[in-house]
Amino acid sequence: MEVFQNLRLTAQWAISTIDIFTILDIALVALVFYGLLFLIRGTQAVQLLRGMLLFILIIVVLSNVFQLRAFNWLLRLSFPALLISIPVIFQPELRRGLERLGRAGRFLTPAMGEITTPGVIQEITRAVAELSDRHHGALIVLERDTGLQDIADTGKKLDALVSDDLLLTIFFPKTPLHDGAVIIRGNRILAARSVLPLAMGREPDSHLGTRHLAAIGLTERTDAIVIVVSEETGIISIVRNGIIRRRLDEGQVSRLLYRWYQGQTQASPDWFSRFLRPNQNGQPRPAPAPDEGLPPEDETALEKPTTMGRSDG
């Protein structure tokens, strides 16, 4: 009975000390933990974190139950090192979270990519259709808000206007620039033969070649749009936000690009971003084509794996 009395007194004291600042303090701590868990949701870090917590719990319980003084001393000394190692272990997740935060705070950050115009989209779709007919592999990256200058620096700098003839020439199998990605910002090709990061933590898929994995890897880290043409099958794919849409034709590619860039124009960069990065020729940016005849987003769902025995290159 005395135990319950002590618990009641303790609860009363705790309630009496709670004010608006205490509630705010608790809410902020809960928000921090929720944000950290949200960042690692659906990644391999979940199993890693579970294993770390389970290991620490077992060690702490054993050391306290059996009064292992020397081991407790070692744990106390190791705790600061453990805190330092956490950012190193979870570096990919922290990087992805900061990139998401940066894209969410667009009113504070300048938009890196110029708005791609309807004329550029037409040039790209014509080139993609021709590359597909010829079975010439291609990897075309369209920069959006996340800057891709570090990716472009891995390739050969071009700084040329986008045209279907130039894209066909770059991806012709006999040219030195065909092996790698083309980076497009607005109406200009920044670089060719650029190296993209591969997708991490994905199960092997015999239907996805290196180009597709590179496209998925980049779009998981940035908001770029990547168009892939398979060298073996000529299949056209578009990757965005780590999701790949396959077996598209020229019209579907064009409609998807118009839709996504129309959304970028409607959610256009704020006055601060436009002030920091005006249009290159000083003219107003043309609006994309109207959204006529565009299918709903779910009509271009993921293509189910085919029964082919080779990858799409």
C-alpha positions as CSV (number, residue, x, y, z in Angstrom):
1,M,0.0,0.0,0.0
2,E,2.9,2.3,0.8
3,V,4.3,1.7,-2.7
4,F,1.1,2.9,-4.4
5,Q,1.0,5.9,-2.1
6,N,4.6,6.8,-3.2
7,L,3.6,6.4,-6.8
8,R,0.6,8.7,-6.3
9,L,2.7,11.4,-4.7
10,T,5.3,11.1,-7.4
11,A,2.7,11.4,-10.1
12,Q,1.1,14.4,-8.4
13,W,4.5,16.1,-8.1
14,A,5.3,15.4,-11.8
15,I,2.0,16.8,-12.9
16,S,2.4,19.9,-10.7
17,T,5.7,20.7,-12.4
18,I,4.4,20.5,-15.9
19,D,3.9,23.9,-17.7
20,I,3.7,25.0,-21.3
21,F,7.5,25.1,-21.7
22,T,7.8,21.5,-20.4
23,I,5.2,20.3,-22.9
24,L,7.1,22.2,-25.7
25,D,10.4,20.6,-24.6
26,I,9.0,17.1,-24.7
27,A,7.3,17.7,-28.0
28,L,10.6,19.0,-29.5
29,V,12.5,15.9,-28.3
30,A,9.8,13.6,-29.7
31,L,9.9,15.5,-33.0
32,V,13.7,15.0,-33.2
33,F,13.4,11.2,-32.6
34,Y,10.5,11.0,-35.0
35,G,12.5,12.8,-37.7
36,L,15.5,10.5,-37.2
37,L,13.3,7.4,-37.4
38,F,11.5,8.8,-40.5
39,L,14.8,9.3,-42.3
40,I,15.9,5.7,-41.9
41,R,12.4,4.2,-42.6
42,G,12.6,1.6,-45.3
43,T,16.4,1.5,-45.4
44,Q,19.0,-1.0,-44.3
45,A,19.7,1.3,-41.4
46,V,16.6,0.0,-39.6
47,Q,18.2,-3.4,-39.1
48,L,21.5,-1.8,-38.2
49,L,19.9,0.5,-35.6
50,R,17.8,-2.4,-34.2
51,G,21.0,-4.5,-33.8
52,M,22.9,-1.7,-32.1
53,L,20.1,-1.0,-29.6
54,L,19.7,-4.7,-28.8
55,F,23.4,-5.1,-28.3
56,I,23.7,-2.0,-26.0
57,L,20.6,-3.1,-24.0
58,I,22.0,-6.6,-23.4
59,I,25.4,-5.2,-22.4
60,V,23.9,-2.6,-20.0
61,V,21.6,-5.2,-18.3
62,L,24.4,-7.7,-17.9
63,S,26.8,-5.2,-16.5
64,N,24.3,-3.9,-13.9
65,V,22.8,-7.3,-12.9
66,F,26.2,-8.8,-12.2
67,Q,27.8,-5.6,-11.0
68,L,30.7,-5.6,-13.5
69,R,32.4,-2.4,-12.3
70,A,35.3,-2.6,-14.7
71,F,33.0,-3.2,-17.6
72,N,30.8,-0.3,-16.6
73,W,33.8,1.9,-16.5
74,L,34.7,0.8,-20.0
75,L,31.2,1.5,-21.2
76,R,31.3,5.0,-19.8
77,L,34.5,5.7,-21.6
78,S,33.2,4.3,-24.8
79,F,29.9,6.2,-24.9
80,P,31.4,9.5,-26.4
81,A,33.1,7.4,-29.1
82,L,29.7,5.8,-29.9
83,L,28.1,9.2,-30.3
84,I,30.8,10.2,-32.7
85,S,30.4,7.0,-34.7
86,I,26.7,7.3,-35.2
87,P,27.0,10.1,-37.9
88,V,29.6,8.0,-39.7
89,I,27.5,4.8,-39.7
90,F,24.3,6.6,-40.8
91,Q,25.9,9.0,-43.2
92,P,23.8,8.0,-46.3
93,E,20.6,8.4,-44.4
94,L,21.6,11.8,-42.9
95,R,22.7,13.0,-46.3
96,R,19.4,12.0,-47.8
97,G,17.5,13.7,-45.1
98,L,19.4,17.0,-45.4
99,E,18.9,16.9,-49.2
100,R,15.2,16.5,-48.6
101,L,15.2,19.3,-46.1
102,G,17.0,21.5,-48.6
103,R,14.5,20.7,-51.4
104,A,11.6,21.4,-49.0
105,G,13.1,24.8,-48.0
106,R,13.0,26.2,-51.5
107,F,12.2,29.7,-50.3
108,L,15.6,29.8,-48.8
109,T,17.6,28.2,-51.5
110,P,18.1,29.2,-55.1
111,A,16.8,26.9,-57.8
112,M,19.9,25.4,-59.6
113,G,18.2,24.2,-62.8
114,E,16.6,26.4,-65.5
115,I,13.1,25.4,-66.5
116,T,13.2,23.0,-69.4
117,T,11.2,24.5,-72.3
118,P,8.7,22.6,-74.5
119,G,11.2,23.0,-77.4
120,V,13.9,21.2,-75.4
121,I,11.4,18.4,-74.5
122,Q,10.6,17.9,-78.2
123,E,14.3,17.6,-79.1
124,I,14.9,15.1,-76.3
125,T,11.9,12.9,-77.2
126,R,12.8,12.9,-80.9
127,A,16.3,11.8,-80.0
128,V,15.1,9.2,-77.6
129,A,12.7,7.7,-80.1
130,E,15.5,7.5,-82.7
131,L,17.9,6.0,-80.3
132,S,15.4,3.4,-79.4
133,D,14.8,2.4,-83.0
134,R,18.6,2.1,-83.5
135,H,19.1,0.2,-80.3
136,H,21.7,2.7,-79.2
137,G,22.0,2.9,-75.4
138,A,21.5,6.3,-73.8
139,L,21.4,7.9,-70.3
140,I,20.0,11.4,-70.3
141,V,19.8,13.3,-67.0
142,L,17.5,16.4,-66.7
143,E,18.6,18.6,-63.8
144,R,15.9,20.3,-61.7
145,D,16.2,22.0,-58.3
146,T,19.1,19.9,-57.0
147,G,22.3,21.0,-58.6
148,L,24.2,18.3,-60.5
149,Q,27.4,20.2,-61.1
150,D,29.5,17.6,-59.2
151,I,28.1,14.9,-61.4
152,A,28.7,16.9,-64.6
153,D,32.3,17.5,-63.5
154,T,33.0,13.8,-63.7
155,G,32.4,13.9,-67.5
156,K,33.4,15.9,-70.5
157,K,32.2,19.5,-70.4
158,L,30.2,20.5,-73.5
159,D,28.0,23.6,-72.7
160,A,26.0,23.1,-76.0
161,L,22.4,23.8,-76.9
162,V,20.2,20.7,-76.7
163,S,19.3,19.2,-80.1
164,D,18.3,15.7,-81.3
165,D,21.2,15.6,-83.7
166,L,23.7,16.3,-81.0
167,L,22.2,13.7,-78.7
168,L,22.2,11.1,-81.5
169,T,25.9,11.9,-82.2
170,I,26.9,11.6,-78.5
171,F,25.3,8.2,-78.0
172,F,26.5,6.7,-81.3
173,P,28.4,3.6,-80.2
174,K,31.6,4.6,-82.0
175,T,32.0,8.0,-80.4
176,P,34.2,8.6,-77.3
177,L,31.3,10.2,-75.4
178,H,28.7,7.5,-75.7
179,D,29.6,5.6,-72.6
180,G,28.1,7.6,-69.7
181,A,25.4,10.1,-68.9
182,V,24.5,13.4,-70.6
183,I,23.6,16.1,-68.1
184,I,21.1,18.7,-69.3
185,R,20.3,22.0,-67.5
186,G,17.6,24.0,-69.1
187,N,18.3,24.2,-72.8
188,R,22.0,23.3,-72.6
189,I,24.0,20.1,-72.4
190,L,26.4,20.6,-69.5
191,A,28.5,17.5,-70.0
192,A,28.6,14.0,-71.5
193,R,30.2,10.8,-70.3
194,S,29.4,11.6,-66.7
195,V,29.4,9.0,-64.1
196,L,26.3,8.4,-62.0
197,P,26.1,6.7,-58.5
198,L,24.6,3.3,-58.6
199,A,21.5,2.4,-56.6
200,M,22.4,1.0,-53.1
201,G,20.6,-1.6,-51.1
202,R,18.4,-3.0,-53.9
203,E,17.9,-6.6,-54.6
204,P,19.5,-7.9,-57.8
205,D,17.2,-7.7,-60.8
206,S,18.2,-9.5,-64.0
207,H,16.0,-7.1,-66.0
208,L,17.8,-4.0,-65.0
209,G,21.2,-3.1,-66.5
210,T,23.9,-0.8,-65.2
211,R,22.2,2.3,-66.9
212,H,19.0,1.6,-65.0
213,L,20.7,1.1,-61.7
214,A,22.7,4.4,-62.2
215,A,19.4,6.2,-63.0
216,I,17.7,4.9,-59.9
217,G,20.7,5.7,-57.8
218,L,20.8,9.3,-58.9
219,T,17.1,9.9,-58.6
220,E,17.1,8.4,-55.1
221,R,19.6,11.1,-54.1
222,T,18.2,14.1,-56.1
223,D,15.1,15.3,-57.8
224,A,16.5,14.8,-61.3
225,I,14.6,13.0,-64.1
226,V,16.6,10.4,-66.0
227,I,15.7,8.9,-69.4
228,V,17.2,5.5,-70.2
229,V,17.3,3.7,-73.5
230,S,18.3,0.1,-73.4
231,E,21.1,-0.9,-75.8
232,E,20.0,-4.5,-76.1
233,T,16.2,-4.1,-76.4
234,G,15.6,-0.5,-77.3
235,I,13.2,-0.1,-74.4
236,I,12.7,3.5,-73.2
237,S,12.4,4.1,-69.4
238,I,12.0,7.1,-67.3
239,V,13.2,7.2,-63.7
240,R,12.1,9.8,-61.1
241,N,12.3,9.6,-57.3
242,G,13.8,6.2,-57.5
243,I,10.8,4.8,-59.4
244,I,11.3,3.4,-62.9
245,R,8.7,3.4,-65.6
246,R,9.5,1.2,-68.5
247,R,8.3,0.4,-72.1
248,L,7.3,3.9,-73.0
249,D,6.9,5.3,-76.4
250,E,7.8,8.8,-77.7
251,G,4.3,10.2,-76.9
252,Q,4.3,8.9,-73.3
253,V,7.8,10.3,-72.7
254,S,6.7,13.7,-74.0
255,R,3.6,13.7,-71.9
256,L,5.4,12.7,-68.7
257,L,8.0,15.4,-69.1
258,Y,5.4,18.1,-69.9
259,R,3.5,17.1,-66.7
260,W,6.5,17.1,-64.4
261,Y,7.9,20.3,-65.7
262,Q,4.4,21.9,-65.7
263,G,4.4,21.1,-62.0
264,Q,7.8,22.7,-61.6
265,T,6.6,25.9,-63.3
266,Q,3.4,26.0,-61.1
267,A,5.6,25.6,-58.0
268,S,8.1,28.0,-59.5
269,P,11.0,29.3,-57.6
270,D,10.3,32.2,-55.4
271,W,11.4,35.8,-56.0
272,F,14.6,35.2,-54.1
273,S,15.6,32.2,-56.2
274,R,14.7,34.1,-59.4
275,F,16.8,37.0,-58.3
276,L,19.8,34.9,-57.6
277,R,19.5,32.9,-60.8
278,P,17.8,34.8,-63.7
279,N,17.2,33.3,-67.1
280,Q,20.3,33.2,-69.2
281,N,19.0,35.4,-72.0
282,G,17.1,37.7,-69.6
283,Q,13.7,36.8,-71.2
284,P,10.7,35.4,-69.3
285,R,10.7,31.6,-69.2
286,P,8.0,30.1,-71.5
287,A,5.4,28.0,-69.9
288,P,5.2,24.4,-70.8
289,A,2.5,23.0,-73.1
290,P,-1.0,22.7,-71.6
291,D,-1.8,19.5,-69.8
292,E,-4.1,18.1,-72.5
293,G,-4.5,14.4,-72.9
294,L,-2.2,13.5,-70.1
295,P,-3.0,10.2,-68.4
296,P,-3.2,10.0,-64.7
297,E,0.0,9.3,-62.8
298,D,-0.9,5.7,-62.1
299,E,-1.4,4.9,-65.8
300,T,2.4,4.8,-66.2
301,A,3.0,2.4,-63.3
302,L,6.0,0.2,-62.9
303,E,6.4,-2.3,-65.6
304,K,6.3,-5.9,-64.3
305,P,9.4,-8.0,-65.0
306,T,9.4,-9.7,-68.3
307,T,10.5,-13.2,-69.0
308,M,13.6,-12.1,-70.9
309,G,16.8,-13.8,-69.9
310,R,19.0,-10.8,-70.3
311,S,19.2,-7.4,-68.9
312,D,18.0,-4.2,-70.6
313,G,21.6,-2.9,-70.6
